[in-house]
């Protein structure tokens, strides 16, 4: 089981003092948060991709390359790589390069994003979002596995005898998670390829998330990749903690009430009841997260959103100390106790390389 954090990289005014960080401050804060995640023993840091204010992470591989150079263990990922508006050729080459820089500590989450205007900015039509996601990933999948590719599709110019460089490290492409919160077509795509499915359920009730995860699991088994409970599932979550739950609620309330993604909607109490947002003590976060297994089955990756809504860097670093020292060790132990032996761990480069070598040896022996 992997535990980590993801950042959407929002630049939001702190409602308690009216201060808005600069873009430079926010970028540096994200880097410090990534290094802190490594320091406190988390497994994964993932950054989003956005091309519009108030967000700053427009170049995830640049940020992750820096983090790779400053860490040795942390798995580097994205909270969304825009498969619809990025050229699959550029994705193939950028993430293969990052693989080499990071000695394989790289995977990637494909998604369509949450900002409609990004499509025309990159010459695409939002009405073609699903077909773009399907066709572009099909090309990307081939670019990482075939040394020479001929290609013709609907949404980009043809390729003739094209080789993406560099080639994936050790001939093993980065593991892919397909992220979606509402599109069954994306769950189907993840199942078809035997890739991972990530449901960032931070705004959704458990019933909706369960329907999406169950669909992916059924189709994963249908395509012959293993039993439904062996499908590779990741989940999102949001937490804010203090030793005392009342202190957590009191401190977080102004950030919740004024955050662009929350303000004016349900109350903090309503939102925590209806979604995975947990505001309280470390034990409450542990109890709530353990319920995810009961709702969605055994899964492989849990990422938390912790640096949003204008929270100052000092506060986020304190949150990470609590997560790493008091929450994740307990979650590791409890999830491990309950996990059946046939349920796989989250894929890593080393595991995928070993699997590839085993398959090659089996082929030779036959």
Phi, psi and omega in degrees: 000128178258139176236138180196193181229155171229151180235138173267351174069036180282143172258102188234139178295135174287114185291346182276341180222358178076009183269135176247123179292154173286166176301319180298317179297318182292319178297314179297324178296318178299320179295318179296321179296319178298315179294324177295322177302320177293318182298322185269005172091017174286164186263329192223138164237129180231138177245145175284178173229121178221152181232029182210147171299148009264032183254153182245340188277076180275346183228078185303320184292331175296312179297314183291330176297320176297314181296322178301320182289340183256001182225165179235342188241329190296131174281132184253132185213182174240151174271343166194128163249124190284096181288345182274323187248351171270147174288126179304328177298316180292321176300314182303315185282320180299315185279334171293318176300315179298323175306312181294318180298321187262010180055038173091357184279055188220134161221181189213142177248118179275140177200173180261353179080178184234020183235107183302316184297345181298332183299303179294333177301329181250023172076025182237171184245121183300335179292346178256021186304311181292310177303322176298314181299319182289313183290316182297321179289325176302318177293314179302316180303319179288320182300327180277346186243348180239131182291328180229126186237130166253133188212141170213127181218196184273330198247359175213167178294154181295158173246138178233118178050049185263138176238119176284136180230146355287163174288154179306145181303128180060018182072016182245111179296156172303142175293142184246130167256138174256116183263131176202147177249347186211358189252107179298334179298327181284322174299320177296318179298314179301317180294318182302316183275351185075022178274181178274157176238125181245121177252107180278083193275030187290340180246012191236146174290159185300327183297319179293312180301318180299318179299317181291315181294318179296321176300311179301316181298315180299316183286329173302314178293319179304320182277003172083023181270354183143181178286162184302324182281358174262000178296152187264109188241138172235150181228150173260167177194164177229136179219151167218127189232146161220163181304322179254129185296324179296322178295322179297314181297315181297318183286323186277338187305312181296329178290319177295314186294332186251356180292139181303327184275349181245313194309137178087356179258219179299158175290165177304318181294318178295319183292318179292332178286325189262348181227176180284358178303126179237120178239112184171212182275163174306322180294324177294323176295318177300310183298318182293318182292323178296334177292337179301323180296318179296325182281321192238359182087178177296137180221174194250336185217132175237117177247139180247140171266123186225348188242059187226178171066018179089007178301133180290155183303317181304317180294318180297318179296323175296320177299319181292325174300314179297318180298313184286328186268323189245336187258302187298319178303320179291317180298318178304312183295315184289318178295322180294324179299323188268346188283123175296153185294336183274354179276124187285160171281172175295135182297140172234168180300317181298318181292319180292323177295317177298320178296318179297317180295321178297317179295321178294321179294320177296322178296320179293319182294335179280000000 
